[in-house]
């Protein structure tokens, strides 16, 4: 797959309940990570795609948000807009790279993630 799914993040309206539910259901280990201004936990699910759990960050984007790895966040975000996507969050730099959040023309949310170059 040229642009694989690379990260899954739960945007929850009740982080405490979500943490309890997923840690019990799947035996996931949830480790708090210091993020200014919000609660964030990394999901250690063992094998597979890594993930995180946080409160709803983008209006109307509740639930699981999956990020797709790209080489250039800005270019992919512009291309998505040209194809009819709504850009919910423009490209933002974080310690691990750059991400944006889109809503596709049918209304589904998807994240774009460009890893930081080593």
C-alpha positions as CSV (number, residue, x, y, z in Angstrom):
1,X,0.0,0.0,0.0
2,X,1.5,3.3,-1.1
3,X,0.0,5.3,1.7
4,X,-0.7,2.9,4.7
5,X,-2.7,3.6,7.7
6,X,-0.2,4.7,10.3
7,X,-2.0,5.7,13.5
8,X,-5.5,5.5,15.1
9,X,-6.7,7.9,17.6
10,X,-9.9,7.9,19.6
11,X,-11.5,11.4,20.0
12,X,-13.9,10.8,22.9
13,X,-16.5,12.9,24.6
14,X,-15.8,11.0,27.8
15,X,-12.1,10.1,28.1
16,X,-12.4,8.5,31.5
17,X,-15.1,6.0,30.4
18,X,-13.3,5.3,27.1
19,X,-10.1,4.5,28.9
20,X,-11.9,2.1,31.3
21,X,-13.8,0.5,28.4
22,X,-10.9,-0.2,26.0
23,X,-8.4,-1.2,28.7
24,X,-10.9,-3.8,30.0
25,X,-12.2,-4.9,26.6
26,X,-8.9,-5.4,24.8
27,X,-6.4,-5.4,27.8
28,X,-4.8,-2.3,26.3
29,X,-2.2,-0.5,28.3
30,X,-2.9,3.2,28.3
31,X,0.0,5.5,29.2
32,X,-0.7,9.2,29.9
33,X,1.4,11.5,27.8
34,X,2.0,15.2,28.8
35,X,0.2,17.3,26.2
36,X,-0.4,20.9,27.1
37,X,-4.1,21.8,27.6
38,X,-5.6,18.3,27.2
39,X,-5.6,14.7,28.4
40,X,-3.8,12.3,26.1
41,X,-2.9,8.6,26.4
42,X,-0.8,6.4,24.2
43,X,-2.4,3.0,23.5
44,X,-0.1,0.1,23.8
45,X,-2.1,-2.6,22.0
46,X,0.9,-4.9,21.5
47,X,1.0,-5.7,17.8
48,X,-0.4,-3.5,15.0
49,X,-0.9,0.1,14.4
50,X,-0.1,2.4,17.4
51,X,-2.8,4.7,18.7
52,X,-3.9,7.3,21.1
53,X,-6.9,8.4,23.1
54,X,-7.9,12.0,23.8
55,X,-11.0,14.2,24.1
56,X,-12.8,15.4,21.0
57,X,-10.5,17.9,19.5
58,X,-12.3,18.9,16.3
59,X,-16.0,19.7,16.2
60,X,-18.0,16.9,14.7
61,X,-15.0,14.5,14.8
62,X,-15.9,12.0,17.6
63,X,-14.9,8.4,17.4
64,X,-11.9,6.7,15.8
65,X,-9.8,8.9,13.6
66,X,-7.3,7.0,11.4
67,X,-4.3,8.7,10.0
68,X,-2.7,7.8,6.6
69,X,1.0,8.3,6.1
70,X,2.0,10.7,3.3
71,X,5.3,12.2,2.1
72,X,4.0,15.8,2.1
73,X,1.2,16.9,4.4
74,X,0.7,20.3,2.8
75,X,0.6,18.8,-0.7
76,X,-1.8,16.0,0.3
77,X,-4.1,18.4,2.1
78,X,-4.3,20.8,-0.9
79,X,-5.0,17.8,-3.2
80,X,-7.8,16.6,-0.8
81,X,-9.3,20.1,-0.8
82,X,-9.2,20.1,-4.7
83,X,-11.0,16.8,-4.7
84,X,-13.8,18.1,-2.5
85,X,-12.7,17.5,1.0
86,X,-13.3,19.9,3.9
87,X,-10.1,20.7,5.8
88,X,-11.1,20.4,9.5
89,X,-7.5,21.2,10.7
90,X,-4.7,22.6,8.5
91,X,-1.3,21.0,8.8
92,X,0.2,21.2,12.3
93,X,3.7,20.4,13.4
94,X,4.0,18.0,16.4
95,X,7.1,16.3,17.8
96,X,6.7,13.2,15.5
97,X,5.8,15.0,12.3
98,X,3.0,17.0,10.7
99,X,-0.7,16.2,10.5
100,X,-3.9,17.5,9.1
101,X,-7.6,16.4,9.5
102,X,-10.1,16.2,6.7
103,X,-13.7,15.4,6.1
104,X,-14.0,13.6,2.7
105,X,-16.7,14.6,0.2
106,X,-19.0,11.9,1.7
107,X,-18.5,13.2,5.3
108,X,-16.0,10.7,6.7
109,X,-13.1,12.1,8.8
110,X,-9.5,11.0,8.0
111,X,-6.2,12.2,9.2
112,X,-3.1,12.8,7.1
113,X,0.3,12.3,8.7
114,X,3.8,13.1,7.5
115,X,6.5,11.6,9.7
116,X,9.4,13.8,10.8
117,X,12.5,13.0,8.7
118,X,15.4,11.5,10.7
